[in-house]
Amino acid sequence: MKIETVAVHAGHAVDPATGAVAAPIYLSTTFERDIEGTYSRGFMYTRNDNPNRQALERGVSMLEGGEAAAAFASGTGATMSILQALTPGDHILAHIDAYYGTPRLIREIFLRWGLQADFVDMSDLAAVEKALRPNTKLAWAETPSNPLLKIVDLAAVAEIVHKSGVLFVCDNTWAPVLQRPFELGADLVLYSTTKYFGGHCDVAGGIVVTKTDNELFQRTRGIQYEGGAVPSPFDCWLILRGMRTLPWRMRAHSENALKVAEFLARHRKVARVHYPGLRSHPGHEIAARQMSLFGGMLSLEVKEGYDAAMSVVAKTKIFIRATSLGGVESLIEHRASIEGPGTTSPEGLLRLSIGLENADDLIEDLDHALR
Ligand SMILES: *Cc1c(COP(=O)(O)O)cnc(C)c1O
C-alpha cells in the first residue's frame, strides 16, 4: 500500500466490542488478570503497555517501515532513552547542527554519566570518518538542520559509520514522510511527535522507531517502562489521529514553504533565505536526492540585523510569534534570542514554520511586516 493509505489505516481497527470507527481511549491504568493469574489479553499496567500506546507504536512503525517503535512523553524523552541505553565509556558522534536540546542533553547529563561525545559537521564526510573511535557506538544525524536547514547526506554517512559497526540514528522530526531514513541506511529513527505528527500544536510526544529489533532498541524499550517517561493514552490517541493526515499535510506544508521561500528570495529587505528547495541552497542537490519534497521549515535573514528582525516579528498578523513547528498555523521566531548566550544563530535570522494557510496570505503578511 502507498503511504497515504498506510497513514490512514495503520494502528486502526474498528472496535470489535462496539463497532466504533474512531478508536476508544483506554484511560484505565490497570487491566484484569485471568483466573490463573495470567494476562491473556496482553495488558497489565499502563506504564508497561496500553492499547493506545501500542496502536501508536504499531502505526508509526508501519508508516516508517520499521520493525518496532517505543513512544515517549516528548521528543527529548525519546532522545534521553536512546542515550541511557548506551553504556558508560561508549562514544557518540553527533552532528554539530543537531536540535540544540540534543547536545545540551549529552553535555549536561550524559558526559557526567560517563558517555563520551564528539560533535562534527556531518556534511563533511572526511570529518565523520576521522572522528570515529574504537568505542563509538552511535552516530546521530539530523537533516535538514535547525535553523540553517543544512543538509546531511544520510546514505553517505550511513556507509561510513556502518563500516566501523556503528549504529546510525536519524532525528527525522523535520521531514516525516518526505525523507525515509531506513531506506537511506539509518538503523533508528527518532521523532519529536510534538511537531508534524501531532500537527496541531496540542500534544507533546516522541518516538523511537527501529529497523530491526536490535539490542540497543530492546534496551531503549526497557527504559521506556522502567524509566517511566511514557505518554498518556490521550496523547497517543492524538498523535495517531494526527498521523492519519500527515502525508497530505507534509505535501501542503512543502508546497506553501516553497512559494514563501521563492517570494522571500526576491525581496529587497532579505539578505538570505535558507530553504533546501531553492536551487541556491548549498544542500539542494543532496536534498533533492534524499527528500521527495523539501518540507515546511525555512529561515530568512533580514539585511539590517537584530532590530529589523524584531520589527518584522512585531508586525506579522497571521504568523504567530512562538517557538516550535509543524502545526497547521504558521509560526515565526527569532532564534538567537530563544537559544540565548552561546547561540550560533545570526542576529537577523527569523525561522518560519509554514502552516496550512493559503500561501498568498502568508506572503502578503510577510511583505507587509518587512516593509
Ligand atoms: C522539538 C525537537 C526535538 C525535541 O522534542 P520535544 O518534543 O520538544 O522534547 C528534537 N529534535 C528536533 C529536530 C526537534 O525539532
The ligand as an SDF file (V2000), in Angstrom:
LIG
                    3D

 15 15  0  0  0  0  0  0  0  0999 V2000
   11.4460   19.7090   19.0250 C   0  0  0  0  0  0  0  0  0  0  0  0
   12.5320   18.8330   18.6040 C   0  0  0  0  0  0  0  0  0  0  0  0
   13.0870   17.8820   19.4770 C   0  0  0  0  0  0  0  0  0  0  0  0
   12.6520   17.7550   20.9230 C   0  0  0  0  0  0  0  0  0  0  0  0
   11.3430   17.3390   21.0470 O   0  0  0  0  0  0  0  0  0  0  0  0
   10.3650   17.7240   22.2720 P   0  0  0  0  0  0  0  0  0  0  0  0
    9.1060   17.0400   21.9340 O   0  0  0  0  0  0  0  0  0  0  0  0
   10.2810   19.2230   22.3220 O   0  0  0  0  0  0  0  0  0  0  0  0
   11.0080   17.2060   23.5200 O   0  0  0  0  0  0  0  0  0  0  0  0
   14.0750   17.0470   18.9870 C   0  0  0  0  0  0  0  0  0  0  0  0
   14.5300   17.1520   17.7150 N   0  0  0  0  0  0  0  0  0  0  0  0
   14.0300   18.0680   16.8590 C   0  0  0  0  0  0  0  0  0  0  0  0
   14.5690   18.1340   15.4800 C   0  0  0  0  0  0  0  0  0  0  0  0
   13.0290   18.9440   17.2700 C   0  0  0  0  0  0  0  0  0  0  0  0
   12.5460   19.8610   16.4060 O   0  0  0  0  0  0  0  0  0  0  0  0
  1  2  1  0
  2  3  1  0
  2 14  2  0
  3  4  1  0
  3 10  2  0
  4  5  1  0
  5  6  1  0
  6  7  2  0
  6  8  1  0
  6  9  1  0
 10 11  1  0
 11 12  2  0
 12 13  1  0
 12 14  1  0
 14 15  1  0
M  END
$$$$
